[in-house]
Amino acid sequence: MRARPNPLQWLWYALGGGLPRALSPWVLADTTGRTWIWRHLARAVVQMLPVVAACLVVPVPLAYRLSAAVGGLLLGLMFSVAFMTETIEHRVAKAGYPPGTAAQLRAERAERDRVERHSTYRRDGAGSFD
């Protein structure tokens, strides 16, 4: 079983901090697994929560506060998506892996998935070998 960060370590990691070297395999799995995009977006939302919260407590009408909070969150997520691969590679490099490792592992997994989807076994079923 792979070691996982505790909640405080994960929060620090989500805010851009590094984790102990013992958690490097977890960082690589976090940034290359099938859900890596959703995990990245979750970290981005955590990073923006203080700003969103600040928007909600400003003494102006509620509609202004909500529109500022939602607009800021959406704008922040757009920037986060725009720089997603660079951010991921930086996280992986901070964990001690060579630059490009995450992209290479994701590409290898995508190729394996593509080959599996187009394999004879998948296409024709298990009982159709002649």
C-alpha positions in Angstrom: 0.0 0.0 0.0 1.4 3.4 -1.0 1.9 6.0 1.7 -0.5 8.9 1.5 -0.1 12.4 3.0 -2.1 13.3 6.0 -4.7 16.1 5.7 -2.3 18.9 6.7 0.3 17.6 4.3 -2.2 17.4 1.6 -3.4 21.0 2.3 0.2 22.1 2.1 0.7 20.2 -1.1 -2.5 21.7 -2.6 -1.2 25.2 -1.8 2.0 24.4 -3.7 4.2 23.1 -0.9 6.5 20.1 -1.2 6.0 16.8 0.5 8.6 14.5 2.2 10.6 12.3 -0.2 8.8 9.2 1.2 5.6 10.5 -0.5 7.2 11.0 -3.9 5.5 7.8 -5.3 2.2 9.2 -4.2 2.9 12.6 -5.9 3.7 10.7 -9.1 0.5 8.6 -8.9 -1.5 11.8 -8.0 -0.3 13.6 -11.1 -0.5 10.7 -13.6 -3.5 8.6 -12.6 -6.7 8.5 -14.5 -8.2 11.3 -12.4 -5.2 13.6 -12.5 -7.2 16.4 -14.2 -9.9 16.4 -11.5 -7.3 16.2 -8.8 -5.5 19.3 -10.3 -8.8 21.2 -10.4 -9.5 20.2 -6.7 -6.1 21.6 -5.7 -6.9 24.8 -7.7 -10.2 25.3 -5.9 -8.5 24.9 -2.6 -5.9 27.5 -3.6 -8.7 30.0 -4.5 -11.0 29.4 -1.5 -9.5 32.2 0.6 -10.1 34.7 -2.2 -13.6 33.4 -2.7 -14.3 33.6 1.0 -13.0 37.2 1.0 -15.4 38.1 -1.8 -18.3 36.8 0.2 -17.7 38.9 3.3 -17.3 42.3 1.6 -20.1 44.7 2.7 -21.8 45.0 -0.6 -25.1 43.6 -1.9 -25.2 39.8 -2.1 -25.5 39.7 -5.9 -22.2 41.5 -6.2 -20.5 39.3 -3.7 -21.7 36.1 -5.4 -20.8 37.3 -8.9 -17.3 38.3 -7.8 -16.8 35.0 -6.0 -18.1 32.8 -8.9 -16.4 35.0 -11.6 -13.1 34.9 -9.7 -13.4 31.1 -9.2 -14.1 30.6 -12.9 -11.3 32.9 -14.0 -8.9 31.2 -11.7 -9.9 27.8 -13.0 -9.4 28.9 -16.5 -5.8 30.0 -15.7 -5.3 26.8 -13.8 -6.3 24.7 -16.8 -4.2 26.8 -19.1 -1.0 26.0 -17.1 -2.1 22.6 -15.9 0.7 20.5 -17.5 3.4 22.9 -16.4 2.1 23.0 -12.9 2.0 19.2 -12.8 5.5 18.8 -14.1 6.7 21.3 -11.5 5.1 19.2 -8.7 6.7 16.0 -10.1 10.1 17.7 -10.3 9.8 19.0 -6.7 9.1 15.3 -5.7 12.5 14.4 -7.2 11.6 13.0 -10.6 13.1 14.3 -13.9 11.2 16.9 -15.8 8.8 15.3 -18.3 8.2 12.2 -16.2 4.4 12.9 -15.6 3.8 13.6 -19.3 5.7 10.5 -20.3 3.8 8.2 -17.9 0.4 9.7 -19.0 1.3 9.2 -22.7 2.3 5.6 -22.0 -0.9 4.9 -20.2 -2.9 6.5 -23.0 -1.2 4.3 -25.6 -1.9 1.2 -23.5 -5.5 2.2 -23.2 -5.7 2.8 -26.9 -4.2 -0.5 -27.7 -6.5 -2.3 -25.3 -9.6 -0.5 -26.7 -8.7 -1.6 -30.3 -7.6 -5.1 -29.4 -9.2 -8.2 -31.0 -10.2 -9.5 -27.6 -12.2 -6.3 -26.9 -13.7 -6.0 -30.3 -14.8 -9.5 -31.0 -15.3 -10.9 -27.5 -13.6 -13.7 -25.6 -15.2 -16.6 -27.5 -14.6 -15.5 -31.1 -11.0 -16.7 -31.8 -11.1 -18.9 -34.9 
